[in-house]
C-alpha cells in the first residue's frame, strides 16, 4: 500500500518527464497530468487541479443509493431514493448530511 505525504505536491513520472497531480478524495486516489515538464509551472497548476477535483467530487448527483451489508453475493441490500445533501460547518470541522426519501427495494439475506 502506498504512503502519501500529508500535503499534495506535484510528482514527476520519470519515463515521460511530465508532472502529475495526485490527490486522495473519498478514499480514491486521483492522478492527472499537469501537462508540463517544468516544476514551477507544475506547482502553479496543482492548485487548479486540486480545486477542480474537489468541486467535481462535491457536485455529483444521484437518484438512488444502494446500502449493502457486506461484500458477499447474498448480502442484503436496500435501495433508497436520494433527496439532497447538505454541508454543515467549515472545511476541516464540517460534515455532510444526506437526506433520503422512500425505500424503493429491499433484498433480504439469503442464507
C-alpha positions in Angstrom: 0.0 0.0 0.0 1.4 3.4 -1.0 2.1 6.0 1.7 1.4 9.6 0.7 2.7 12.8 2.3 0.1 14.8 4.2 0.1 17.6 1.6 -0.3 17.1 -2.1 2.6 18.0 -4.3 3.4 17.6 -8.0 5.4 14.5 -8.7 7.3 13.6 -11.8 6.8 10.4 -13.8 10.4 9.7 -14.9 9.7 7.8 -18.1 7.5 10.6 -19.5 9.2 13.6 -17.9 5.8 15.1 -17.2 4.5 16.2 -13.8 1.2 14.7 -12.5 -1.1 15.9 -9.7 -2.2 13.3 -7.2 -4.9 13.7 -4.6 -7.0 11.3 -2.4 -10.7 12.2 -2.4 -13.3 10.0 -0.7 -10.8 7.1 -0.4 -10.0 7.1 -4.1 -6.6 8.3 -5.5 -6.9 10.5 -8.5 -3.9 11.1 -10.7 -3.9 13.5 -13.7 -1.3 15.1 -15.9 -0.4 18.7 -15.3 0.9 18.9 -18.9 4.3 20.4 -18.1 7.8 19.3 -17.5 8.8 22.4 -15.5 8.5 22.1 -11.7 7.5 25.8 -11.1 4.7 25.6 -13.7 3.5 22.3 -12.2 3.3 23.8 -8.8 1.1 26.6 -10.1 -1.2 24.2 -12.0 -1.5 21.9 -8.9 -3.8 24.3 -7.1 -6.2 24.4 -10.1 -6.1 20.6 -10.3 -7.0 20.2 -6.6 -9.8 22.7 -6.7 -11.3 21.1 -9.8 -11.2 17.6 -8.3 -12.8 18.7 -5.0 -15.5 20.5 -6.9 -16.1 17.5 -9.1 -16.5 15.3 -6.1 -19.0 17.6 -4.3 -21.1 18.3 -7.4 -22.2 14.7 -8.1 -25.9 14.0 -8.3 -27.6 10.7 -7.6 -31.2 9.3 -7.9 -30.9 6.2 -5.9 -28.5 4.9 -3.2 -27.9 1.2 -2.5 -27.0 0.3 1.1 -25.4 -3.1 1.3 -24.4 -5.2 4.3 -21.1 -6.7 3.3 -19.4 -8.0 0.1 -20.9 -11.4 -0.2 -23.1 -12.2 -3.2 -26.0 -13.0 -1.0 -25.7 -9.9 1.3 -28.8 -7.9 2.0 -29.4 -4.7 0.1 -31.7 -1.7 0.5 -32.3 0.8 -2.4 -33.4 4.2 -1.2 -34.4 7.4 -3.0 -31.8 10.2 -2.9 -33.2 13.6 -1.9 -30.3 16.0 -1.2 -27.0 16.5 0.6 -26.2 19.4 3.0 -22.9 20.5 4.2 -22.6 21.8 7.8 -19.6 23.5 9.3 -16.3 24.8 7.9 -13.7 23.0 5.8 -11.9 21.0 8.4 -14.6 20.6 11.1 -17.5 20.2 8.6 -19.6 17.2 7.8 -22.2 16.2 5.2 -25.8 15.0 5.9 -27.7 13.0 3.3 -31.5 13.4 3.0 -33.1 10.2 1.9 -36.6 9.5 0.5 -38.7 6.4 0.4 -37.3 2.9 0.3 -37.6 1.6 -3.2 -36.5 -2.0 -2.9 -35.3 -4.4 -0.2 -33.3 -7.6 -1.0 -33.3 -9.8 2.2 -30.4 -12.0 3.3 -30.4 -15.4 1.5 -28.7 -17.9 3.7 
